[in-house]
Every structure is written in C-alpha cells, then in structure tokens.
Amino acid sequence: MKDLIVIEEQNPSDCDVLADKFEHTLDKLGDCFETVLDEKKTKMNVVGSIFGFGVSLTKLTLKVAGCAIKNTPKAIVTVAAVKREIVTDLENEYNQYKKELKEEALHEKIQRLKLKV
C-alpha cells in the first residue's frame, strides 16, 4: 500500500532559493568578522573563515546568474506581449482619431454646402 502513495516533492521557487543563499552568505560574513576580530583565533582560522565566505558568495553569485538566465525568456515574452498590446492600443486610438478628423471635415463641408444653397 505504501508503494501506491506518491508523495509529490515541492520544488522551492527561485526567490526562496536565492533568499536562502543570501542568508547563508550573510551568516558566513558574520562568522568571518567574528573570526577576524577574535584574538585567540589563528591565522589559518581567519583564512578559512574568509575562504568560506568567498565560497558562499561565489555560490550566491552563480545561483543569481543561473536564475537570471533561466527566467530571461519568460521576461522577454512578457515584455513583447505588453509591447504588442500597447502598440495595438495606440494604433486603435490613432485610427479612431483619424476617423473623427475625417468626420469633422465632412461635417464642415456639408455645413458649407448648406450655406451656399
């Protein structure tokens, strides 16, 4: 019966992963400052702490770059759709304006013809 129950894994969103990486990087930075300021720590501890912060910062940078690359197509499609909608609305408004100008010109012409008769 256990085999029949499928547990669906939830993938964390990109924002959640980035927030966790950022928080981890800040923790490493705090550890780094504590190690550097502690007079009892050896130089190797300080170097190790700085290296740990560097590794964490590198992982965060790579994750941010990966997220940007992954979501770029979605952003491009969204921008294109918005642009298309704006252009369509502008074209409709311009065509409506031209139509109103023609109607006004025709109305004025009719009025002038009525005055002549």
N, C-alpha and C positions, 0 to 999 in steps of 0.2 A: 504494500500500500504506500509506503514511503516513496518508492520509486515513481509512483504516479503523480505525486505532488511536485509541481515545478515551482521553484522559488525564483521569482523574477529579480534579477540584480538591478539596482538602480545606479545608473552612471551619474556621478556628480557633474553639475554644469561647469562650464569653463570658468565662470566667475567664482564658483566655490573653490575650485582647484587653485586658481590664482590667489584668492584670499588666503587659503591655507599656506601656499608657498610664501606669500608676502609675510604672513605672521611668523612662519618658521625663520625667515631671513631676519626679521626684526629680533627674534629671540637669540639668534646667533650673534647679531650685532651687540646685543646686551651682554651676552656671555663674553664676547671679545673685549668689551670695555672693562668688565669685571676682572678678567684675567690680566689685562694690561695694567690696571690700577692696583692689583694685589701684589704687594712687595714680596710675598712668600712664594709666588709662582716663579718657575724657572723660565729661562728664555725659550726652551722647547715648548713649554705650555703656552706661552704667548704666541709663538709661531704657529702652533697647532690650532689655537683659537682663531687667529687671523685667517689661516688656511680654511678652517671650517666655515667661516663667514664668507670667504671668497667662493667656495664651492656652492654654498646656499644661494648666494647672489647670482652665480652663473646659472644654476638650475632655474631660478626665477626668471632670468632673462630669456633663457631658451623656451620656457613654457609660455611666456608672453609673446615671443616671436612666433611660436607654433600656433597659438590661439589667433594671432593676427592673420597669419597665412591661411588658417583653416576657415576663418569667417570672412575673408575678403570677398569671395564670390557672392556670398549672401548680401554683403553690403553693396556690391556693385549692382546686383539685380534690383535691390530695393531702391537705390538711387536712380537707376534707369526707369523704374516704374513710376516713381514720383515725378521725374523729369517729363516722362511721356504724358502723365496726367496734367501737369502744369501747361505743357505746350498745347495739348488738346483744348484745355480751358481757354487759353489765350487766343487760339485760332477761332474758337466759337465766339468769344467776345468780339474779336476783330470783325468777323463776318457779320455779326449782329449789328455792329456799329456802321459798317459799310451799307448794310441793308437800310438802316434808319436814315443815313445820309441820302441814299437814293430816293427813299420815300418822301423825305422833306423836299428834295429838289423837284420831284414830280408834283408834289402838292403845291409848291410855289409856282411852277409852270402852269398848273391848272388855274390857280388864282389869277395869274397874269392874263391868261386867255379869257377868263370870265370878265375881267375888267375891260378888255379890248372890245368885247362884244356888246 
